[in-house]
Structure formats: C-alpha cells, structure tokens
Amino acid sequence: MEFQWINTFITAADCGNFRRTAELLYISQPSVTVHIKQLEKEVGTQLFHREGKKIKLTEEGKRYLVHAKRLLEVYQHGLEDLSSFSQGYTRKLSLGISPLIADTILPYVLKSYTKQYPEVEISVKIIESVDIEQAVLKEEIDLGLSCLNSNHPSLNSELLYKDKVILVATHDGRDAESAPPLDEEEVLTTNYLLTHNHPGYWEHLCRVVKIKYPSIRMMKVSQVHITKRFIVEGLGVSFLPTSTVRRELLEGRLLEVDCHSIPMPEANTYAVMKYDHSKQKEFLNFISNYRL
C-alpha cells in the first residue's frame, strides 16, 4: 500500500471532487483516479460513489477514513521524528504559553535554554491561560506557563513568580525631575481604564476601583500588547504586571502612577503539567534562574 494513495483518498473525501483533489495535490486528475482505484483494490471494497463530477463516501469508505487518517498521521510523525533526529535533536519539549507571559523576557530565556540544551527540540503554542489546563490534560503540550492556577486533581500546578501590578499611563512629555508626579485620581477620572488584559485579577480590581471612583469609564481590551499600544497613543491607562511594561518604562514611553488608595493585586505565573518528568523539571529549574 502506498501512503500517497491514502493521502489522495483523505483529500478526496474532504473535497468531494476529484478535480479539486488533483489541484490541491498538484497531480493530474487521472492520477487521482488511479490512486483511488489502487486503494480500493488493496482494501477490497468501493470507497466512493460517483455522481457525475461529485463523489461521496460509501459506508465502507466513511468507516475506512478514520483508519486512513490515523495511518497517515503515524507515517508523518515518523518522518518528523527522523528529521528531528538527523538535525541532532534527541528530546522534545512542547510548551503552551499565555500571550501575556510571552510578552515578557521569555523569548530571551528560551533562546538561552536552546543554547544550553541544543539536543532539545522546543515547540511553542501561544494559548490563553483559560485553555492551558485542557491542553495539558489532553497532552497537547508537556508544560503550560499560565496566569491561572490549576486545581485539577490530575495536574500539578506550581507557582513560579509573583509580579507586582502597577498603574501605568502614557508619558506626559514633561521633565521627570522637575514635573510633579502624576495624580492617581486625575489619571483615573480623565482617562479610560483599559481592563481585562490579565485573566487573574480584573474582576475584583474593577469592583474596588468602581467603589473609589464611581464615574470612571472602562474599556475591555483582552490583549496586553494592544493595551500598551493604546496607552502609548493616549487612549487610556491600565493596571499591568511590572514585567510586561519593564521595557516601556525604561524607554520612557510609559510612566508609573503612584497608587495609594487602591490595594494592588499580584499577577502570578504558574507552571501547569500532567507529568513531573525529567524534561519538565529541567526546564523549570532553568527558568527559575530568571525573572520573567
């Protein structure tokens, strides 16, 4: 049996048309017909009903499609594994990282890790914190770096870092040494408060701010990098983890506003994993030397 036949069969089942299948696979339409006939001969049954230019799976074809996809997946994984091995990789580590955590110095940490452990093939998925738990449970990733703790009985959740949350605003253009500090009340009552860019602390924080400043205007912005862009452009202000605005503060694009009347929450980073194996331990031990 040729795996090319199986690939043609799966593509044809998705398309429902031999001509379109030929276009997608960059082969001739007669070749598609040959592949399907050869596969039908191999498995001993008809896989498609022909209805003019359209095709539909037979009952047997629909049943075999599940197995065909598994066969092709195993074949492709085998090729990928051999390719990785030939490039010097002997181990794999798949990470699921929250967009907010990815916006810290994590890229630098990953670069340092790959230099120290060149035999490890790293794959990274950017996954929202609320979805990381399920991704770990389904073993789609080996390790999740999340803004949310997990209490699932089948998972281990380890607190890695506690980050200070601060109120930030755009630079007002005045000299930092001679100008008076920005006033909390003025900043919060004359700007939109950009909220919900972190999954951990906003619900409680919004209630606290509303009690203190009932007339405050709020705008939900789900991504931290968009929030920062909006602040720089003068659209609003926000409470953000220090690690996510470190560079902007150093470069003078954002300013920290002293906040005395509102208790500041913490933004935590958790490692979520299903197995506490050596590759997870090795990576966590490495990143513990850095402050994300």
BELZIPE-V627083 format. One record per pair of residues at least 12 apart in sequence whose C-alpha atoms are under 6 Angstrom apart, sorted by the first residue. I is the first residue (numbers start at 1). J is the second residue. Records with the same first field share a line. If there is no record, write none. Layout:
# BELZIPE-V627083
I = J / J
This chain:
# BELZIPE-V627083
5 = 35
16 = 54 / 55
17 = 54 / 55
47 = 61
88 = 119
89 = 119 / 120 / 121
90 = 119
91 = 120
92 = 120 / 121
93 = 122
94 = 122 / 123 / 124 / 141 / 142
95 = 124 / 141 / 143 / 144
96 = 124 / 125 / 126 / 127 / 144
97 = 126 / 127 / 144 / 145
98 = 126 / 127 / 128 / 129 / 146
99 = 126
104 = 243 / 244 / 292
105 = 292
129 = 146 / 147
143 = 272 / 273
144 = 271 / 272
145 = 270 / 271
146 = 269 / 270
147 = 268 / 269
155 = 273 / 274
156 = 272 / 273
157 = 271 / 272
158 = 270 / 271
159 = 270
160 = 269 / 270
161 = 268 / 269
162 = 267 / 268
163 = 241 / 266 / 267 / 268
164 = 241 / 242 / 266
165 = 240 / 241 / 242 / 266
166 = 239 / 240
167 = 238 / 239 / 256 / 257
168 = 237 / 238 / 255 / 256 / 257
169 = 237 / 254 / 255
170 = 231 / 232 / 234 / 254 / 255
171 = 253 / 254 / 255
182 = 257
184 = 259
189 = 216
191 = 236
192 = 217 / 218 / 236
193 = 218 / 236 / 237 / 238
194 = 218 / 219 / 220 / 237 / 238
195 = 219 / 220 / 221
196 = 220 / 222
197 = 221 / 222 / 223 / 224
